[in-house]
Amino acid sequence: MSWIRCTGLGVIAALYMLAGRWGMHRLAAAEVETNLFLELRLWIVICGGVFAAVGMMHRARREARPGEARFDPPLIAAMLGFLAYMAASATWSPDFDFSLTKVYDVTLIAVMCVGFALACLRQPAPRTLDTFWAIVVVATGLLALAGIKQLMSGGGGARLAVMNGGPNIFARLMGLLTMGALYFWYWRGQTWLWIPVAASGVMLTLLTGSRGGLAAIVAGITACLVVGRVPVRRLLLLTLLATVAITVVAMFSPLGEALSNSFQERFLRLTLNYEVGAGGAGSSEGKVYLSGREVLYERAIQLAKDYPVAGAGLAAFPALRLGVYPHNLFLEIFCEGGGVGLLLFAGVIATFVRSAFLRRQGLDGATVGAAVLVLLGSQSSGDLYDSRALFLLMVMASATADPGRKPAQSGPPLPHSLSQPSFTGAA
């Protein structure tokens, strides 16, 4: 029964992160009105609620054992405080009816995070993470193959993306593929397999041309290695294999030309030597191309200045026809939730950092790295719900820290009979 619960919980968490707002209505031949009850995310969260009820029953029956997931009350309280405030801000939004859809988004985030924290109680923490990352790697790996096929069929000149999604979203998915590969490399070994897979995620991120996505994946990998305290010897081996894998692909595969073109166009010309004007002419001053985001940033900052304390209200940015969203999570929170919302969000991040420090023994670096990846990626793409993985990954990392778990090639794990360090606020 424990195996079934861990597997089901890992599958639900992975699907919640990957499904987005996808619904069955998108399968219709003609364009139909969005139906919230046909969206996969609703039923995923409901399933998570069922598992949460089972987890609470197990918690009532017995005490926690070493190696099992633990509840983190301070982190959950900080998240609920922030999300509740953002939902309440809909009451002073310029269009209350319009903001209800975003209230629904925020509610799903809150229910899923609390549901996961309760559902994994009394369950082996490593088993839940194993299932979660296995589903993520398989799903993103299939998307990677689909993206490569689509890119090659188009001649290799377009930015890499699949299923009508944008390159930035695909870059984030490839970042998750990289984090998943690093997870299995760290805990299971098999360097010959997982490091090339991780390098493939980085390479595919380069093919998307997403500069924010590349910065996010670099930050995620760095956080993963730092949290995991990877020895220098293993780090050098990782770097060597990753470099070889990318070099072989660049020199001997059909993707080499597309990779070179993407790097020169997106990462060199548009970032270091972009010039305003038709065909890149009209100015001798090099500028950074931001795809029009600078306009959205200016509008969000101005809206935040107009409502600096409590914000303009949830979904005020699109309601005022300033844009779909600011393409920056901090600016979105600031302009819609004001300084209060920004402080509450900062409190969530600070609480997670504190929890991660207290539970640093056995903390999974890949899960923390994935949270860093999503946090940094959300500063250039997506809205609050698109950043849902950030909140779930923080809960997951804190709940599944296992002091007795040892990485590959580090010797046998500690016997369960040994005492485990206590966690502040653990249940």
Residue pairs with C-beta under 8 A, 6 or more apart in sequence:
2 123
2 124
2 127
3 127
5 51
5 54
5 55
5 119
5 123
6 120
6 123
6 124
6 127
6 128
6 131
7 127
7 131
8 47
8 51
9 48
9 51
9 116
9 119
9 120
9 123
9 128
9 131
9 132
10 127
10 128
10 129
10 130
10 131
10 132
10 133
10 134
10 135
11 131
11 132
11 135
12 44
12 47
12 48
12 51
13 48
13 116
13 132
13 392
13 396
14 131
14 132
14 135
14 136
14 139
15 40
15 44
15 135
16 41
16 44
16 45
16 48
16 112
16 388
16 392
17 136
17 176
17 388
17 389
17 392
18 136
18 139
18 140
18 173
19 40
19 41
19 44
20 41
20 386
21 39
21 41
21 385
22 39
22 40
22 41
23 34
23 35
23 36
23 38
23 39
23 40
24 38
24 39
24 40
25 32
25 33
25 34
25 35
25 38
36 42
36 104
41 108
42 108
44 112
45 108
45 111
45 112
45 115
48 111
48 112
48 115
48 116
48 119
49 111
49 115
51 115
51 119
52 114
52 115
52 116
52 117
52 118
52 119
53 118
54 119
55 118
55 119
55 120
55 121
55 122
55 123
56 118
56 121
58 121
58 122
58 123
59 118
59 121
59 122
59 427
62 122
64 70
64 121
64 122
64 426
64 427
65 122
65 416
66 403
66 404
66 416
66 418
66 420
67 124
67 125
67 126
67 402
67 404
67 405
67 416
68 121
68 122
68 123
68 124
68 125
69 120
69 121
69 122
69 123
69 124
69 125
69 128
69 399
69 400
70 121
70 399
70 401
70 423
70 426
70 427
71 117
71 118
71 121
71 399
71 425
71 426
71 427
72 117
72 355
72 395
72 398
72 399
72 423
72 425
72 426
73 425
73 427
74 351
74 354
74 355
74 424
74 425
75 348
75 351
75 352
75 355
75 394
75 395
75 398
76 113
76 114
76 117
76 395
78 344
78 347
78 348
78 351
78 352
79 110
79 113
79 348
79 391
79 394
79 395
80 110
80 114
81 344
81 347
82 341
82 344
82 345
82 347
82 348
83 106
83 107
83 109
83 110
84 110
85 337
85 340
85 341
85 344
86 106
86 314
86 333
86 336
86 337
86 341
86 384
87 103
87 106
87 107
87 110
87 314
89 310
89 311
89 313
89 314
89 336
89 337
89 338
89 341
90 96
90 99
90 100
90 102
90 103
90 313
90 314
90 315
91 313
92 310
92 312
92 313
93 99
93 312
93 313
93 314
93 315
93 316
93 319
93 336
94 312
94 313
94 316
94 319
94 320
95 315
95 316
95 319
98 315
98 318
98 319
99 313
99 314
99 315
99 316
99 319
101 315
102 314
102 315
102 384
102 385
103 314
105 384
105 385
106 314
106 384
106 385
108 385
108 388
109 384
109 385
109 388
109 391
109 392
112 388
112 392
113 391
113 392
113 395
116 392
116 395
116 396
116 399
117 395
117 399
120 128
120 399
120 400
121 427
125 362
125 399
125 400
125 401
125 402
125 405
126 187
126 400
126 402
126 405
128 396
128 400
129 183
129 364
129 367
129 396
129 400
132 396
133 179
133 180
133 183
133 184
133 366
134 180
136 176
136 177
136 179
136 180
137 177
137 180
137 181
137 184
137 197
140 173
140 174
140 176
140 177
140 180
140 201
141 177
141 197
143 162
143 163
143 170
143 173
144 174
144 177
144 200
144 201
144 204
146 162
146 163
147 160
147 161
147 162
147 170
147 204
147 207
148 160
148 204
148 255
150 160
150 162
151 158
151 160
151 207
151 255
151 258
152 254
152 255
156 254
156 255
156 257
156 258
156 261
157 258
157 261
159 167
159 207
159 208
159 209
159 210
159 262
159 266
160 167
160 170
160 204
160 207
160 208
160 209
160 262
161 167
161 169
161 170
161 208
162 170
166 381
167 208
167 209
167 210
167 213
168 208
168 210
168 212
168 213
168 377
168 380
168 381
168 382
169 381
169 382
169 386
170 204
170 208
170 210
170 213
171 205
171 208
171 210
171 212
171 213
171 214
171 216
171 217
171 377
172 213
172 216
172 373
172 374
172 377
172 381
172 382
174 201
174 202
174 204
174 205
174 208
174 213
174 217
175 201
175 205
175 213
175 216
175 217
175 220
175 370
175 373
175 377
176 201
176 370
176 373
176 389
177 197
177 198
177 200
177 201
177 204
178 197
178 198
178 201
178 202
178 205
178 217
178 220
178 221
179 220
179 221
179 224
179 366
179 367
179 369
179 370
179 373
180 366
181 194
181 195
181 197
181 198
181 201
182 194
182 198
182 221
182 224
182 365
182 366
182 369
183 364
183 366
183 367
184 190
184 194
185 191
185 194
185 195
185 198
185 238
185 408
186 224
186 228
186 230
186 365
186 366
186 407
186 408
187 364
187 405
187 407
187 408
188 194
188 408
189 408
189 409
191 237
191 238
191 241
192 241
195 237
195 238
195 241
195 242
195 245
196 241
196 242
196 245
198 221
198 238
198 242
199 241
199 242
199 243
199 245
199 246
200 245
200 249
201 217
202 214
202 217
202 221
202 242
202 246
203 245
203 246
203 249
203 250
203 255
203 259
205 213
205 214
205 217
206 214
206 259
206 262
206 263
206 267
207 255
207 258
207 259
207 262
208 262
209 262
209 265
209 266
209 267
210 266
210 380
210 381
211 266
211 267
211 270
211 271
211 380
212 376
212 377
212 379
212 380
212 381
213 377
213 380
213 381
214 267
215 376
216 372
216 373
216 374
216 376
216 377
217 373
219 372
219 373
219 376
220 369
220 370
220 372
220 373
220 376
221 369
222 369
222 372
223 365
223 368
223 369
223 372
223 373
224 365
224 366
224 368
224 369
225 235
225 365
225 369
226 365
227 356
227 360
227 363
227 364
227 365
227 368
227 369
228 364
228 365
228 366
228 407
230 238
230 365
234 409
249 255
249 256
249 259
250 256
250 259
250 260
269 280
270 288
270 289
271 288
271 289
272 286
272 288
273 286
274 280
274 286
274 287
274 288
274 289
275 281
275 282
275 283
275 284
275 285
275 286
275 287
276 282
276 283
276 287
277 283
293 327
293 328
293 380
295 323
296 322
296 323
296 325
296 326
296 327
296 328
297 326
297 327
297 328
297 331
299 317
299 322
299 323
299 326
300 317
300 322
300 326
300 328
300 331
300 332
300 334
300 335
301 331
301 335
303 312
303 316
303 317
303 320
303 322
303 335
304 311
304 331
304 334
304 335
304 338
306 312
307 316
307 335
307 338
308 338
308 339
309 338
309 339
309 340
310 337
310 338
310 340
310 341
311 333
311 334
311 335
311 336
311 337
311 338
311 339
311 340
311 341
312 320
312 335
312 336
312 338
313 319
313 336
314 336
314 337
315 336
316 335
316 336
317 323
317 325
317 326
317 332
317 335
317 336
318 324
318 325
324 383
325 332
325 382
325 383
325 384
326 332
326 335
327 380
327 381
327 382
328 378
328 379
328 380
329 375
329 378
329 379
329 382
329 383
329 384
329 387
330 342
330 345
330 379
332 383
332 384
333 341
333 342
333 345
333 384
334 341
334 342
337 344
337 345
348 391
348 394
349 375
352 371
352 394
352 397
352 398
355 398
355 425
356 363
356 368
356 397
356 398
356 401
358 423
358 424
359 398
359 401
359 423
360 401
361 401
361 403
361 421
362 401
362 402
362 403
362 404
362 405
363 397
363 401
364 397
364 400
364 401
367 393
367 396
367 397
367 400
368 393
368 397
370 389
370 393
371 389
371 390
371 393
371 394
371 397
374 387
374 389
374 390
374 393
375 387
375 390
378 386
378 387
378 390
401 423
403 414
403 420
403 421
404 413
404 414
404 416
404 418
404 420
405 413
406 412
406 413
406 414
